[in-house]
């Protein structure tokens, strides 16, 4: 017998996986679940480093100093937070408004990342619980089939494997994913704080002359 097949039981898998899926669909919207699955693509990435973005802000400052703030409107900027700040600077918005927009964008990004981590943390909590439910179902089937020795083995398999599946999904898969996503979110939020000062400095330097803060 294939040793791997020994640990395969469709009934136990249906109870645990199906239960976790149903609970997740009730608790989260399809969009949130989709973003949580998409976040798996970030797990292999290193913590964010924005050195190239800092260099680009310095280059934008040189362009603005030489050609004026309006010249920044022709710049190609990949980072959405920098692009937002530059648009506001070109429009002549106050440095305080630019700073607030950069902070809001950073916080919103961190919140999206943490929301994906919350989905996986919820799965980590639910999986062992549904494993316990599967165990109870298996034991009930076993006790109600005591007169049929052939039915005891499959019922016991459901009871034991449901616990195993719940533990694996919760502690070996979902919880490490949630922890990794939280660490990446915190690291990126901390790194993005570096963008705030140079962008605000650029906004102060390029604010149209004669504009007085209210």
C-alpha positions in Angstrom: 0.0 0.0 0.0 1.2 3.5 -0.8 2.2 5.1 2.5 0.9 8.5 1.3 -2.5 7.0 0.5 -2.7 5.9 4.1 -3.1 9.5 5.1 -5.7 10.3 2.5 -9.3 10.4 3.5 -11.9 12.3 1.4 -14.4 12.5 4.2 -12.0 14.0 6.7 -10.6 16.4 4.0 -14.2 17.5 3.0 -15.0 18.3 6.7 -11.9 20.3 7.3 -11.3 22.0 4.0 -15.0 22.5 3.3 -15.6 23.9 6.7 -12.7 26.3 6.5 -13.8 27.4 3.1 -17.4 28.0 4.2 -16.3 29.9 7.3 -14.0 32.1 5.3 -16.7 32.9 2.7 -19.0 33.9 5.5 -16.4 36.1 7.3 -14.7 37.7 4.3 -15.8 39.1 1.0 -14.7 37.3 -2.3 -12.5 40.3 -3.0 -10.7 39.9 0.3 -10.2 36.2 -0.2 -8.9 36.9 -3.7 -6.4 39.4 -2.4 -5.3 36.9 0.3 -4.6 34.3 -2.3 -2.8 36.8 -4.5 -0.7 37.8 -1.6 0.9 34.3 -1.7 3.0 35.6 -4.6 4.8 38.0 -2.2 6.0 35.3 0.2 9.3 34.7 -1.6 10.2 38.4 -1.8 12.8 40.0 0.4 11.8 42.9 2.6 11.1 46.0 0.5 14.0 48.4 -0.1 13.2 51.8 -1.7 16.7 53.0 -2.4 16.0 53.4 -6.1 12.8 55.4 -5.3 14.8 57.7 -3.0 17.3 58.2 -5.8 14.4 59.1 -8.1 13.0 61.7 -5.8 16.5 63.3 -5.6 16.6 63.2 -9.5 13.1 64.8 -9.6 14.3 67.5 -7.2 17.2 68.3 -9.6 14.9 68.5 -12.5 12.5 70.8 -10.7 15.4 73.0 -9.5 16.6 73.4 -13.1 13.4 73.5 -15.1 10.7 74.2 -12.6 8.0 72.1 -11.0 5.9 71.8 -14.2 8.7 69.8 -15.8 8.0 67.0 -13.3 4.7 66.4 -15.0 6.5 64.7 -17.9 8.4 62.3 -15.6 7.7 58.6 -15.7 7.2 57.4 -12.1 6.4 53.8 -11.3 5.8 54.1 -7.6 2.1 55.2 -7.0 2.9 57.1 -3.8 5.6 59.1 -5.4 3.5 59.7 -8.4 0.6 61.0 -6.2 2.9 63.4 -4.4 4.5 64.7 -7.6 1.0 65.4 -9.1 0.1 67.4 -6.0 3.4 69.3 -6.1 2.9 70.1 -9.8 -0.6 71.4 -8.9 0.9 73.6 -6.2 -0.7 71.9 -3.2 0.6 72.8 0.2 3.4 70.7 1.7 1.2 69.8 4.5 -1.4 68.4 2.1 1.4 66.4 0.3 2.6 65.0 3.6 -0.9 64.0 4.6 -1.5 62.3 1.2 1.7 60.3 1.4 0.9 59.2 5.0 -2.6 58.1 3.9 -1.3 56.2 0.9 1.2 54.4 3.1 -1.3 53.5 5.8 -3.8 52.3 3.2 -1.2 50.1 1.6 -0.2 48.6 5.0 -3.9 48.0 5.8 -4.4 46.1 2.6 -1.4 43.9 3.4 -2.5 43.3 6.9 -6.1 42.5 5.7 -4.6 39.6 3.6 -2.7 38.4 6.7 -5.9 38.5 8.7 -7.6 36.1 6.3 -4.8 33.6 6.7 -4.8 34.1 10.5 -8.5 33.3 10.4 -7.9 30.1 8.5 -5.2 29.2 11.0 -7.8 29.6 13.8 -10.6 27.7 12.0 -8.7 24.7 10.7 -8.0 23.0 14.1 -11.6 23.7 15.1 -13.0 21.9 12.0 -10.4 19.1 12.6 -12.0 18.6 16.0 -15.5 18.6 14.4 -14.2 15.9 12.0 -12.9 13.9 15.0 -16.2 14.1 16.7 -18.0 13.0 13.5 -15.6 10.1 13.1 -16.1 9.0 16.7 -19.9 9.1 16.4 -19.7 7.0 13.3 -17.5 4.5 15.0 -19.6 4.2 18.1 -22.8 3.8 16.1 -21.1 1.0 14.1 -19.7 -1.1 16.9 -21.6 -4.1 15.7 -19.9 -3.9 12.3 -16.1 -4.3 12.7 -15.6 -3.4 9.0 -17.0 0.1 9.6 -14.9 0.9 12.7 -11.6 1.3 10.8 -12.9 3.9 8.3 -14.7 5.8 11.0 -11.5 5.9 13.2 -9.5 7.1 10.1 -11.9 10.0 9.7 -11.5 10.9 13.4 -7.7 10.8 13.4 -7.1 12.3 10.0 -9.4 15.2 10.5 -7.4 16.2 13.5 -4.2 15.8 11.4 -5.5 17.9 8.5 -6.7 20.6 10.9 -3.3 20.8 12.6 -1.3 20.8 9.3 -3.5 23.5 7.6 -3.6 25.7 10.7 -0.1 25.4 12.1 2.1 24.4 9.2 0.4 26.4 6.4 -1.9 29.2 7.4 -0.2 30.5 10.5 3.3 30.8 9.0 1.8 32.5 5.9 -0.1 35.0 8.1 3.1 35.7 10.1 5.2 36.2 7.0 2.6 38.6 5.5 2.6 40.7 8.7 6.3 40.9 8.8 6.5 42.0 5.1 3.7 44.6 5.7 5.5 46.1 8.7 8.8 46.2 6.9 7.4 47.9 3.8 5.5 50.4 5.9 8.7 51.3 7.8 10.7 51.5 4.6 8.0 53.8 3.0 8.4 56.3 5.8 11.7 57.2 4.1 9.7 58.7 1.2 7.9 61.2 3.3 10.7 63.7 4.2 12.2 64.2 0.7 8.8 64.5 -0.9 7.7 67.1 1.6 11.0 68.9 1.2 10.4 69.0 -2.6 6.9 70.3 -2.1 8.1 73.1 0.2 10.8 74.1 -2.3 8.6 74.1 -5.3 5.5 75.6 -3.9 4.5 78.6 -5.9 5.9 81.8 -4.5 3.4 84.2 -2.9 1.2 81.3 -1.5 0.7 81.7 2.2 -0.4 78.8 4.3 -3.8 79.4 6.0 
